[in-house]
Amino acid sequence: MIIGQGTLPVLCGNVFARHGNIVGVCSPDEPLQVWSQAAKVPHFRTLSNFQAFGESQQFDYLFSIVNYKVLRDDILRLPSVMSVNYHDGPLPRYGGVYATTWALMNRETSHGIAWHVMTEQVDGGDLLKQVVVPIDPDDTAYKLNLKCYYSAVSAFTELVPELMAGTARRVPQDLTRRTYFGLSTRPANDCLISFDWPAEQIEAFCRALDFEGTPNPIGLPKVIIDGRLYVARRIRLTNTPSLQKPGTVISVDPAVRVATATNDIFLETILTLSGRPVPIHELTGYGLALGASIYAGDLSAVTQPEQP
């Protein structure tokens, strides 16, 4: 049985169907429902109906794939063998949600995905498959999510035959190294950029919040110019050391150049909160000029993970 949303559980359902029978699926959105109709598999929108159905069935595995709801222990106990979860981050380092964004904010050079046994402790069960995913210098949240997506399918394709043969290897997590980012964890001060940060950190912060047209569940990187709040959509680094106070405008044409704690940066694309691009002449009309100061806010370097 499968619980999840989006297209990843559909691909994984196709993989599992080559080795065994899927007796039911649960999803709040359309992809898995459409798949279930073609596969003639019962589909449920709510966990309560799914659980009632599962209690009447004999099945070995429950797969949770892109599922943002914490499953109760009575649901985890439904399968006769185990419940398995897909996680889009390396464990135990990045438990919780939106792991790719936090990894980019922390300027990691690699990330990962994991398939693990589900227990009452969220993302705390034994590892079944863990794959390292490289992070490139220009990776956004969207690009890293895509890398995780394809790595997840590849690892699941390896895992299913091992589960069927009883050869899957369980590796306990070292939970002393565990960090966890909950559903409500957000960057400080509504994602305001601090120009007291190093230039590389600002650039990584913006990439971490760049979902490239897909839904952004966290927030947008923002700056305050003359009391107005704007989205700093894209940042370009320079090799020029900043000689002015962080947040000082160095130049405004052809793009806004600002001093940071290390090197100057360009705010290449500035948007209103509704997404309208703001031209330079409009910003200068609001008082943006050489030597002006862009409000940096009072931000910590990166939000700290909460303890579950």
C-alpha positions in Angstrom: 0.0 0.0 0.0 1.2 3.5 -0.8 0.5 6.9 0.8 1.8 10.1 -0.9 1.3 12.9 -3.3 2.7 14.2 -6.5 4.2 12.0 -9.2 7.0 10.3 -7.2 4.6 7.7 -5.6 3.3 7.0 -9.1 6.8 6.1 -10.5 7.5 4.0 -7.4 4.1 2.3 -7.7 5.1 1.2 -11.2 8.4 -0.1 -9.9 6.7 -2.1 -7.1 4.0 -3.4 -9.4 6.7 -5.3 -11.4 7.5 -7.4 -8.2 4.2 -7.5 -6.2 0.6 -6.4 -5.9 -0.5 -3.0 -4.6 -3.8 -3.4 -2.7 -4.5 0.3 -2.1 -3.3 3.9 -2.3 -4.0 7.1 -0.5 -3.4 10.6 -1.8 -5.0 14.1 -1.6 -4.1 15.0 -5.2 -4.7 13.7 -8.7 -1.6 11.8 -9.9 -1.9 8.7 -7.7 -5.7 8.7 -8.1 -5.4 8.6 -11.9 -2.7 5.9 -11.6 -5.0 3.8 -9.3 -7.8 4.0 -11.8 -5.6 2.7 -14.6 -4.1 0.0 -12.3 -7.6 -0.9 -10.9 -6.3 -0.3 -7.3 -8.6 1.2 -4.6 -7.8 4.9 -4.0 -8.6 6.9 -0.8 -8.3 10.6 -0.2 -8.4 10.5 3.6 -6.2 8.6 6.0 -9.2 7.4 8.1 -10.8 5.7 5.1 -7.4 4.3 4.0 -6.8 2.9 7.5 -10.2 1.3 7.7 -9.5 -0.4 4.3 -6.0 -1.4 5.4 -7.3 -3.1 8.5 -9.3 -5.4 6.3 -6.4 -6.4 4.1 -3.4 -8.7 4.4 -0.3 -6.9 3.0 3.4 -6.8 3.7 4.6 -3.2 3.1 3.3 0.3 3.5 5.2 3.0 1.6 5.0 6.7 2.6 6.3 8.7 -0.4 6.2 12.5 -0.2 3.7 12.5 2.6 3.6 15.5 4.9 1.4 13.9 7.5 2.8 12.2 10.5 1.4 8.7 10.6 0.1 7.3 13.8 1.6 4.1 15.2 -1.7 2.1 14.5 -1.3 2.9 10.8 2.5 2.0 10.9 1.5 -1.4 12.3 -0.9 -2.3 9.5 1.6 -4.1 7.2 2.9 -7.5 8.3 6.5 -6.7 7.5 7.3 -3.0 7.8 6.4 0.6 6.9 8.9 2.4 4.7 9.3 6.1 4.2 11.1 8.2 1.5 13.1 11.2 2.8 14.6 13.8 0.6 17.7 14.4 2.8 20.5 12.5 4.4 19.7 11.0 7.8 20.2 11.6 10.6 21.6 15.0 9.6 18.5 16.5 7.9 15.3 15.0 9.4 12.0 16.8 8.9 10.8 18.7 5.9 12.2 20.9 3.1 15.6 19.3 3.7 17.0 20.5 0.4 16.4 24.2 1.3 18.1 23.9 4.7 21.1 22.1 3.1 21.5 24.9 0.5 21.3 27.6 3.2 23.9 25.7 5.2 26.1 25.7 2.1 26.5 22.0 2.0 28.6 20.5 -0.8 26.5 17.3 -0.9 23.0 16.2 0.1 21.3 12.8 -0.1 18.1 10.8 0.0 17.0 7.9 2.2 14.5 5.1 2.3 14.1 4.1 5.9 11.9 2.0 8.3 9.1 4.1 9.8 8.8 4.3 13.6 7.0 6.6 16.1 10.1 8.9 15.9 9.7 10.8 12.7 12.6 10.1 10.3 14.3 8.1 13.0 14.1 4.5 11.8 16.7 2.2 10.4 18.1 3.1 7.0 17.4 0.7 4.1 18.9 2.8 1.3 20.9 6.1 1.5 22.3 7.8 -1.6 24.6 10.8 -1.7 23.5 13.6 -4.1 26.1 16.2 -5.1 25.3 19.9 -4.8 26.6 22.1 -7.7 27.4 25.8 -7.1 24.3 26.9 -9.1 21.8 24.5 -7.6 18.5 26.0 -6.5 16.0 24.3 -4.3 14.2 23.2 -7.5 17.3 21.7 -9.1 18.3 19.8 -5.9 14.7 18.6 -5.4 14.9 17.2 -9.0 18.2 15.4 -8.3 16.6 13.9 -5.2 13.5 12.8 -7.1 15.5 10.8 -9.7 17.8 9.4 -7.0 14.8 8.2 -5.0 13.4 6.3 -8.0 16.8 4.7 -8.7 17.3 3.6 -5.1 13.7 2.3 -4.8 14.3 0.2 -7.9 17.2 -1.4 -6.1 15.4 -1.7 -2.8 12.2 -3.5 -3.9 13.8 -6.7 -5.1 15.8 -6.8 -1.8 12.6 -6.4 0.2 11.0 -9.2 -1.8 14.0 -11.5 -1.3 14.3 -10.7 2.4 17.9 -9.4 1.8 17.3 -5.7 2.6 19.9 -4.5 5.1 18.8 -2.4 8.0 21.3 0.2 9.3 20.5 1.9 12.6 20.9 5.7 12.6 23.3 7.4 14.9 20.6 9.6 16.5 23.2 11.5 18.5 23.9 13.3 15.2 20.2 14.0 14.5 18.8 17.4 13.5 15.2 18.0 12.6 13.5 20.8 10.8 9.7 20.9 11.4 6.9 22.0 9.2 6.8 25.4 10.9 10.5 26.1 10.8 11.3 29.2 8.8 14.2 31.5 8.3 14.2 34.4 10.7 12.5 37.8 10.0 10.3 36.6 7.2 13.3 35.7 5.0 14.9 39.2 5.1 18.4 39.2 3.7 21.1 40.5 6.0 24.0 42.2 4.2 26.1 41.5 7.3 26.3 38.0 6.0 29.2 37.0 3.7 28.3 37.4 0.0 28.4 33.6 -0.6 25.9 33.1 2.2 23.5 35.6 0.7 23.8 34.0 -2.7 23.2 30.5 -1.2 20.2 31.8 0.8 18.5 33.1 -2.4 19.2 29.8 -4.2 17.8 27.8 -1.3 14.5 29.8 -1.7 14.4 29.5 -5.5 11.8 26.9 -6.5 11.8 28.1 -10.1 8.1 28.4 -10.7 7.0 25.4 -8.6 5.2 26.1 -5.3 7.4 27.8 -2.7 6.3 26.5 0.7 8.9 28.5 2.8 9.3 32.1 1.7 11.0 34.5 -0.6 14.3 36.3 0.0 13.5 40.0 0.7 15.1 43.4 1.1 13.8 46.7 2.3 14.4 49.7 0.1 13.2 53.1 1.3 10.7 51.4 3.6 9.3 49.2 0.8 9.6 45.4 0.9 10.9 43.7 -2.3 11.9 40.2 -3.4 15.6 39.8 -4.3 15.0 37.1 -6.9 18.6 36.6 -8.1 22.0 37.4 -6.7 25.3 37.6 -8.6 28.6 37.4 -6.8 31.6 39.6 -7.6 35.3 39.3 -6.7 35.4 42.9 -5.4 36.0 43.2 -1.7 33.4 45.4 0.0 35.0 48.7 1.3 31.7 50.2 2.5 29.4 49.3 5.4 27.3 46.2 4.7 24.1 47.2 3.0 25.6 50.3 1.3 24.6 50.8 -2.3 27.7 50.9 -4.5 26.0 51.5 -7.8 22.6 51.3 -9.3 23.1 50.8 -13.1 22.7 48.4 -14.8 21.9 46.5 -11.6 21.9 47.3 -7.9 25.4 46.7 -6.4 25.5 46.3 -2.6 28.3 45.9 -0.1 28.2 42.8 2.2 30.5 41.5 5.0 32.9 40.2 2.3 32.5 41.1 -1.4 30.0 43.3 -3.3 27.0 41.6 -4.8 24.5 42.5 -7.5 20.8 42.3 -6.9 20.1 41.3 -10.5 16.4 40.7 -10.3 14.2 42.7 -7.9 10.4 42.0 -7.8 7.4 43.3 -5.9 5.8 40.8 -3.5 3.2 40.1 -6.2 6.0 39.1 -8.6 6.2 42.1 -10.8 9.8 43.0 -12.0 10.9 46.4 -10.7 13.0 48.5 -13.1 16.0 50.5 -11.9 14.3 53.8 -12.7 11.4 53.0 -10.4 13.8 52.2 -7.5 15.8 55.3 -8.0 12.5 57.2 -8.0 12.0 55.8 -4.5 15.3 57.1 -3.3 17.7 54.3 -4.2 21.0 56.0 -5.0 24.8 55.7 -4.6 25.7 55.6 -0.9 22.1 54.8 0.3 21.7 52.0 2.8 19.5 49.0 2.2 17.9 47.8 5.4 19.6 44.6 6.5 17.3 43.6 9.4 18.3 41.8 12.5 18.9 38.2 11.3 20.8 35.3 12.6 23.0 33.5 10.1 20.7 30.6 9.5 17.7 29.3 11.4 18.7 26.6 13.9 16.9 23.2 13.7 14.3 22.5 16.3 14.3 19.4 18.4 11.3 17.2 17.8 
